[in-house]
Amino acid sequence: KYKISISLEQYRILVQYIQSSFQKDRNGKFIRIPCCTYDGLNDNFYEAEGSYHLFYTCNSWTNEALKKIGVRAALWAPFDRAILYHLKIQRTFQSAQK
């Protein structure tokens, strides 16, 4: 379980980063992809700015978000382990400082 504490300003930056990642229609609404859901789950998928591929994954996107708000992050994070490794180091460092 990983938890990070961020300031209000970091939160604002993170929200802006997330919102700018979505494609929007003429009315400024996020564009939902109606075809794709996981069975039995109440989920949605939306059109994104840019594209994902082997070298730019959802983990890369998350890693960039953490960098934007000044949280220690990986140089490159194609897999979740790279993100979690740096969060673990940060948590260990903060615990040692107490």
N, C-alpha and C positions, 0 to 999 in steps of 0.2 A: 504494500500500500504506500503510495507516494502522495505527499501533500506539499504544496509550495504556498508560501505567503507572498502576496503581492500588494503593492500600494494601489490607491485609487487611480493614480496616474497610469500605472502599468496596466491596470484593468481597462482603462479607457483606450489605451494603445492596442491592447489585445482585441477588444471589441471591434475597433476600427479595422484591424488586420483581418479579422474573420469576415466582417461585412464586405470588405473590398474583394474578398475571394469569390464571391458569388456573382454570377451574371444576373442582370436585372432587366425586366421588361420596360416598356415605355413609361409605366406608372411607378417605376422604382421598386417593384416587388420582385422577390427572388423567383427564379424560373424553376418550377418543380418538374422533375422527370417522372411522369406517371407510370412508366413501364416497369420500374425496378423497385422491388421490395424483397425483404426476407420473409419466407413463409411464417405466418402466425404472429408476426411482429408489427407493431404500429410504428412504422418508420417511413421516412421519405428521403429521396435523393434529389439534389438540385444541381443545375448547371453551374459549372465553375469557370472562373477566369483561368486561362492556361489549361494545361492538360497533365495528366499523370501517366507515367510510363516506368519502365524498369529502373531508371536512374533518378526519377523524381516521384516519390510515393507519398501516401498520406503521412507517413512518418517524417519525410523530408519537410512537408508543409508544417507539421507540428513543431519540428525542430526550429524552423525559421521563425515561427510565432514566439517561441521561447527566447530566441536571440533578440527579437524586436523589443521585448520587454526587459531585457538585461538579465535573464536567467541563464545560468551556465548551461551550455548546450554543446552538442557534438559538432565537429567540423562538417561531417556528412552523416546522415541518418536514414539509410534505406530501410532499416528494421527498427522495431521498437527498442531493442536491447541497447542501441546506442544512446537513445534518449534516457532510458531508465538508468543506465550506467552513470551518466552525468548527474541525474537527480539524486542518485544514491550517494555519490561523492559529496554533493552539496549538503545533503542531509547529515552525513557523517561529519563534515567540516563544521556545520552549525552546532551540532551536538558537542563537539570537542571544545568549542568556544565558550560554552555555558559553564 
